[in-house]
Amino acid sequence: MRADTWRALEELYKEGVCRAIGVSNFMVHHLEQLKEDCSEVPHVNQVEYHPYQQTNRVKEYCREEGIVFEGYSPLAKGQVFSDPTVLQIAEKYRRTPAQICVRWSIQNGVVTIPKSTKKERIQENCQVFDFQLEEGDLAALGGLHDGRHVSWNPTNIEGHQASVSKILNPTVCTRGFA
Ligand SMILES: NC(=O)c1ccc[n+]([C@@H]2O[C@H](COP(=O)([O-])OP(=O)(O)OC[C@H]3O[C@@H](n4cnc5c(N)ncnc54)[C@H](OP(=O)(O)O)[C@@H]3O)[C@@H](O)[C@H]2O)c1
């Protein structure tokens, strides 16, 4: 099912209907399986990524394979806002906790997609290109990993549930093919 869905996306890509095609929640073994079954490597893989959930093995694999690693839930759905380490670093840089976490993802080479329903917060989350976290602070945030998922854990999904996404123009459209 997963390989069949991906082959359908490959066709759309070859026909020029999609500029790029990608997947979501694929761990290394899912990507390896796809490589065996299909011809086109995904252009992007969207995976949970925040200080508590650093999917670094997948990130590294994606880098080696030329797959853009996109991190979702970068604010851990708000859980980072009460974290003492995040708050301390935010105070040091005179930035908000959200900006610190978005910046941390970016400095780790991750395409990050914070979400807010509020215009001012969307703007705030974008204002992260005029400062840089020092190595020690990157490491302190990196040390917060505890393996928790704020979304779901796709590691043991072997069947048809992992979703395949397609990217149209510059917009990411995530479509589940469950
Ligand atoms: N592929 C997948 O399986 C998958 C799974 C989960 C999520 N995602 C995607 O990932 C993206 C974001 O993830 P997410 O929504 O799960 O979590 P998130 O971006 O980590 O957190 C969103 C929460 O943080 C709040 N927030 C955002 N900016 C803020 C700020 N500057 N100050 C204070 N609060 C702020 C939002 O509330 P307000 O809206 O009230 O500002 C919302 O409650 C979404 O586009 C989502 O579709 C993908």
Ligand as a Chemical Component Dictionary entry (heavy atoms), coordinates in Angstrom:
data_LIG
# 
_chem_comp.id                   LIG 
_chem_comp.type                 NON-POLYMER 
_chem_comp.pdbx_formal_charge   0 
_chem_comp.three_letter_code    LIG 
# 
loop_
_chem_comp_atom.comp_id 
_chem_comp_atom.atom_id 
_chem_comp_atom.alt_atom_id 
_chem_comp_atom.type_symbol 
_chem_comp_atom.charge 
_chem_comp_atom.model_Cartn_x 
_chem_comp_atom.model_Cartn_y 
_chem_comp_atom.model_Cartn_z 
_chem_comp_atom.pdbx_ordinal 
LIG N1  N1  N 0  2.824  15.341 9.864  1  
LIG C1  C1  C 0  2.285  15.136 11.061 2  
LIG O1  O1  O 0  1.983  13.975 11.446 3  
LIG C2  C2  C 0  2.057  16.279 11.992 4  
LIG C3  C3  C 0  1.704  16.054 13.337 5  
LIG C4  C4  C 0  1.526  17.153 14.176 6  
LIG C5  C5  C 0  1.673  18.455 13.709 7  
LIG N2  N2  N 1  2.011  18.633 12.398 8  
LIG C6  C6  C 0  2.148  20.007 11.865 9  
LIG O2  O2  O 0  3.124  20.736 12.578 10 
LIG C7  C7  C 0  2.767  22.117 12.630 11 
LIG C8  C8  C 0  2.914  22.677 14.026 12 
LIG O3  O3  O 0  2.781  21.723 15.010 13 
LIG P1  P1  P 0  1.758  21.782 16.233 14 
LIG O4  O4  O 0  0.626  22.683 15.998 15 
LIG O5  O5  O -1 1.511  20.366 16.554 16 
LIG O6  O6  O 0  2.655  22.333 17.438 17 
LIG P2  P2  P 0  3.583  23.612 17.710 18 
LIG O7  O7  O 0  3.791  24.474 16.540 19 
LIG O8  O8  O 0  4.739  23.028 18.429 20 
LIG O9  O9  O 0  2.697  24.372 18.812 21 
LIG C9  C9  C 0  1.501  24.982 18.514 22 
LIG C10 C10 C 0  0.956  25.570 19.834 23 
LIG O10 O10 O 0  1.803  26.602 20.288 24 
LIG C11 C11 C 0  1.068  27.818 20.397 25 
LIG N3  N3  N 0  1.952  28.901 19.915 26 
LIG C12 C12 C 0  2.485  29.035 18.677 27 
LIG N4  N4  N 0  3.300  30.102 18.623 28 
LIG C13 C13 C 0  3.284  30.654 19.868 29 
LIG C14 C14 C 0  3.934  31.765 20.445 30 
LIG N5  N5  N 0  4.769  32.546 19.743 31 
LIG N6  N6  N 0  3.681  32.064 21.748 32 
LIG C15 C15 C 0  2.837  31.274 22.465 33 
LIG N7  N7  N 0  2.196  30.207 21.988 34 
LIG C16 C16 C 0  2.418  29.893 20.693 35 
LIG C17 C17 C 0  -0.168 27.631 19.575 36 
LIG O11 O11 O 0  -1.258 28.313 20.130 37 
LIG P3  P3  P 0  -2.050 29.509 19.347 38 
LIG O12 O12 O 0  -2.570 28.909 18.071 39 
LIG O13 O13 O 0  -3.111 29.851 20.335 40 
LIG O14 O14 O 0  -1.040 30.593 19.108 41 
LIG C18 C18 C 0  -0.404 26.123 19.678 42 
LIG O15 O15 O 0  -1.112 25.826 20.875 43 
LIG C19 C19 C 0  1.350  22.206 12.100 44 
LIG O16 O16 O 0  1.420  22.755 10.802 45 
LIG C20 C20 C 0  0.855  20.775 12.054 46 
LIG O17 O17 O 0  -0.030 20.521 10.967 47 
LIG C21 C21 C 0  2.230  17.582 11.534 48 
# 
loop_
_chem_comp_bond.comp_id 
_chem_comp_bond.atom_id_1 
_chem_comp_bond.atom_id_2 
_chem_comp_bond.value_order 
_chem_comp_bond.pdbx_ordinal 
LIG N1  C1  SING 1  
LIG C1  O1  DOUB 2  
LIG C1  C2  SING 3  
LIG C2  C3  SING 4  
LIG C2  C21 DOUB 5  
LIG C3  C4  DOUB 6  
LIG C4  C5  SING 7  
LIG C5  N2  DOUB 8  
LIG N2  C6  SING 9  
LIG N2  C21 SING 10 
LIG C6  O2  SING 11 
LIG C6  C20 SING 12 
LIG O2  C7  SING 13 
LIG C7  C8  SING 14 
LIG C7  C19 SING 15 
LIG C8  O3  SING 16 
LIG O3  P1  SING 17 
LIG P1  O4  DOUB 18 
LIG P1  O5  SING 19 
LIG P1  O6  SING 20 
LIG O6  P2  SING 21 
LIG P2  O7  DOUB 22 
LIG P2  O8  SING 23 
LIG P2  O9  SING 24 
LIG O9  C9  SING 25 
LIG C9  C10 SING 26 
LIG C10 O10 SING 27 
LIG C10 C18 SING 28 
LIG O10 C11 SING 29 
LIG C11 N3  SING 30 
LIG C11 C17 SING 31 
LIG N3  C12 SING 32 
LIG N3  C16 SING 33 
LIG C12 N4  DOUB 34 
LIG N4  C13 SING 35 
LIG C13 C14 SING 36 
LIG C13 C16 DOUB 37 
LIG C14 N5  SING 38 
LIG C14 N6  DOUB 39 
LIG N6  C15 SING 40 
LIG C15 N7  DOUB 41 
LIG N7  C16 SING 42 
LIG C17 O11 SING 43 
LIG C17 C18 SING 44 
LIG O11 P3  SING 45 
LIG P3  O12 DOUB 46 
LIG P3  O13 SING 47 
LIG P3  O14 SING 48 
LIG C18 O15 SING 49 
LIG C19 O16 SING 50 
LIG C19 C20 SING 51 
LIG C20 O17 SING 52 
# 
